[in-house]
Amino acid sequence: MVKSIQLEALVAMKIGKFCEEDSGPEMVVGILLGMEDGDRLEITNCSPFPRSTDNADLDQYQMDIQKAHRNVNIDHLQVGWFQPAVHGNFMNKMFLDTQMSYQASIDESVAVMYDPLKTSKGCLSMKAYRITPQMMEMYSKQSAAITIDVLKEQKVQFSTMFEEIPIEIKVSPLASILLHKLKREDPVPKKVEYLNLSHGSSLEHQLRLMMSSVDELTQESGKFVQHQRSVAKYNQHKNNTIQRRATENAARQTRGEPPLPTEPDLSKIPRPSAPPQRIEALLASQQVNQYCQQIKDFAGQGLGRVFMAEAMENNEI
């Protein structure tokens, strides 16, 4: 069971370079190479996938990459995949299916999400996720629909779908010496806007993304409410039919006539709609929760800068 990740600093820089340089209509996706050491996963290298839609080419590419690393005695075991996620916008069906396929074949696989926009503001944003065991067990049963009853039985909620694995950036001793030397020579970088208050555009973009996810969640809730109404309507018609049959049998008994079958023919009653899939609603709820957490952190930092700037303007500090 992976509980922590040790990420080489070179891998973090390579992921950032791949995501920023290979900007196109499709997001760059790549594989992570490394090894498992107890409950810690060491990621020592990475490589982006080529721009190809053929799954056979991608499989052959992964095998060639692993073979090349093995030939030069470098960690060649595949331990996951990575992709960029601006403002944390990645909780969707494609992400779930991709991580499910990786984790089903390689148990220690992780998905590393990199936010290039937040990193460009001076704060490295890189998070790793895994699917929880109960979600793996439930979602692997593709033959059964994931309805509200299945979720109750498996005790799966949107907050228990994924687990975030803490990442530790490992820097080599020579790189640490270089960083200390650079810090000593130039301790305060120039043109760093510590009190930059221009955060409205980023906050607006996050709110728009959250509104889109809330609309999607509302649509999924509407489908579930419509299903509940159809079930209630069917049960009401069924009870009315059974009650009419009982009343009619009582009247026939009074007239001395033989009673009709106790169970009436219910095939003529329109059946309720099939229960909707709840996996999309779970993903939308998790995505909204992700946006709320990011907005909370972002707004907290922004408000702190605003109060600090106001205090400096009023000569209070």
N, C-alpha and C positions, 0 to 999 in steps of 0.2 A: 504494500500500500504506500503510494507516494505521499509524503507529508511536507516536503520542501524541495525546492529546485535551486541548484547552483548553476548559474548562467555565466559563462565566460564573457568578459567585457568585449572581446572581439566579436562574439556572436551578437551581442546587443547592437554594436555599431554596424555590423553587416546587415542585420534586419532593418535598421533605420535607413541604410543606404539603398537596399533593394526596394523598400517601400516608397522612397522619395524619388529615386531616379527612374524607376520603371512605372511611371504614371501614365495610365491609359484608360480606356473605357472599362477594362476588366481589372479587378483587384489582383495584385501580385500575391501568390500563395507559394509556400515553400515547405520543405521538410526540415526537421530538426534531428541532429545526430548526437549520440552520446552514449551513456551507460547508466545503469541503475546500481546504486551503492546503498544497500539496505533500504531504508525508507526515504532516502534522498536521491533525486534524479539529477545527474550531471549532464548539462548540455554543452558540448564542446565545439559544435560546428553546425552550419546551416547552409541551405542551397535553395534557390527559387526554382519553381517549376517553369518549364518552357511554355510559350504561348501556343498551346495545342488543345484541341477538343477531343482528341482520340485517347481513350482510357488506356489502350494498349501501349501507346507511345509514352504515356506518363509512367506506367508500370515499368517499362523498359528503362526509362530515364532514372527512376529510383534505384533499380538494380545496378545500373552502370555507376551511379554516384557511390553507392555502398561498396561496390567492387573496387573502384579507384581508391577510396579511402583505406580499404583493407590492404591493398597492395603496398601502400606506403606506411603501414602500421599506425594508422590513425583510427580513433573511435568511429566505427562504421555502422553501429546499430541504430536503427530508426526509433526515435522516442517521441515523435509527435509532429506537429505542423504549426505554421504561423501564418498570419495574415494581418493587414492593417484594419483598424476599426476606428473611424473618426467619431469622436464624442461617444464611444462605446456602443455604436450602432451595429450590432452583430448578432443579437439574440433572435435567430430565425430558424426556419425548418432546415435550411441548407447547413447551417452551423451544427445543428443537432445531429443530422444524418452523417455529416463528415466525421465528427468526433465519435459518433457511435461506431462507424466502420473502423476507425483507427483503434479505438479502445477494445473493440471485439476481437481484433486480430493481434494487437499488442497491448497487453493489459496496462502497462505503465505509461501509455501515450498521454500527452497533454496538448492543449491548444493554447498557444501564446498569442495574445491580442496586443497589437502595437498601435498607439494613437499618435500619428505623425504631427497632427495639428497642436496637440497639447505639448508634445516634446519640443516643437519649434518655439514655444513660449518659454523654454528654459526648465521644464519639469519632465523628466523621463517618465512616460506612461507606458508600462508594459505589465500585463497581467496574464496569469496562466489559469486555465480552467480544466476541470475533469467532470465527467458525468458520475453522479452518485450511484452506488450499487443497486439501490432500490429502483432508481429510474432506468438503469440498464436492464434489470430483470423485467420491468413492466414494458418498456419500449421494444425489447427484442421479440415479444410475442406479436408479430405483425398480423397474425390471423385474427386476433381479437381486437375489436374497436376500443379505443381509449375513451371510455365514457365516464360520467361522473361516478357511477357505481364502481368502476375499476379503480379510479383514483382514491375513493374512500377505502376500498379493500386493501390497496397497496400503501395507503397513507402517504401519498405523494402530493406535495404542494409546489407552487412555483418557487418557493424559497429553498426547496430540497431537491431541485432538479440538477443543479450544478454546485460544485464546490471550488472555491478559489484556493489555489496553492501559492503560498508565499515564495517570492523569488529573491534570491541573494546574488548580487553581481560580484563575481570573483575577478580581482585584478592581480596580475602577476607582480612579483616583488619589484622587477625593473620598472614596470609601469607606475607602481606606487611611488618609487623614488623620483620618477620624472614628474608626477603630479605634485609632490611635495616641493620639488625644486621650482616648478612653475608658480606655485602658490606663494613661495617665498619671494620670487623675483617680481611678481605682479599680483599682490594679494587682493586688490580690488579691481575687477575688470572695468574698463571704461564704457561709458554710455549704457549702463544698466539701469533701467527705469524701475526701481524698486516700488515706487508709489504710482505706477501707471494705472490710471482709473478707467482706461478705455476698454471695458470688458462687456459693453452692451451688445456688440455684434455676436460674440461667442455665446453669451447667455441667451440671446434671441434665437440663435440656431438650435441650441439645446432644447429650448421650450417648444420650438416648432416640431422637432423630432418627437418630443414627448407627446404633443398633441396628436401627431399622426398615430403613435402607438396606442393612445387612449381611444382614438376613433376605431382602430382595429379591434381593441378589446371590447368596445361597445357593440360592434357588429357581432362578435362572437357571443356576447351576452344576449343579444337580441335573438340569435338562433336558438339558444338554450331556452329562453323564455317562450318562444314560439312552440318549441317541442313540448314544454310543460303544459301549455294551453291545449295542444292537441290531445295529450294524454288525459288531461282533466275532462275535456269534451267527450272523449271516448268512454271514460269511466261513467260519466253522467248518463250518456245514452244507454250504456250497458245496464246500469242500475234501474233506469226508467223502464227498459224492456222487461227486465226480470220482475219488477214490481207490477207492470201491466199483466204479465202472465199469471202472477199469483192472484191478482184481483179477478182475472177472467176465470181461473180455476175455481175460485171461491163461488163465483156466480153460477158456474156450471154445476157445482156440487149441490147448490141450493135447488137448482132445477132438476136434479137427478140425472144429469148427463155425465158421461165419463170425462175425467180431467185430461187436459192436454199434457204433453211432457213438461216436466218441471223446468228443464233447461231449454230456453228458447233458442232459436237459430240466430246466432250473433254474427254470422258471416256477412249479412247485409249492412252491418254498421261499418262505416269507414274506419279503417285502422289508423292509429296515430303515426305520425312521421317518425322515421328512424332517429334514435338519439344522436345528436351531433358529436363529432370528434372534439375533444377538449384540449388537444395538444397545442393548437394554435392559441387558445386562450391562455394556457400556461406560459407559453413563450412571450406573448404580449404583456402579461403581468410581470414577468421577470424583466422584460425590457423597460417597462415603465419604472419598476423599482430601481433599475440601473440608472436611468436618467435622473430620478429623484435624488439618489445618493450623490451623483456627480454635481447636480445643481446645488445641493446642500453644501458640498465641499467648496465649490466654486464661489457661491454667494458668500460663504463665510469668510473666505480670503478677501473677496472684493469689499465687503462691509468693513473688515478690519482696516483695509487701506483707506477707505473713505473717512472713517473716524480718526485715523492717524493723521491724514492730511488736514482734516478740519481742526484738530488740536494744534498742529504746527502753524496753521494760518492764524489761529487765535493766540499764538505764543504761549500755549499752555505747556508745551514740552520743549 
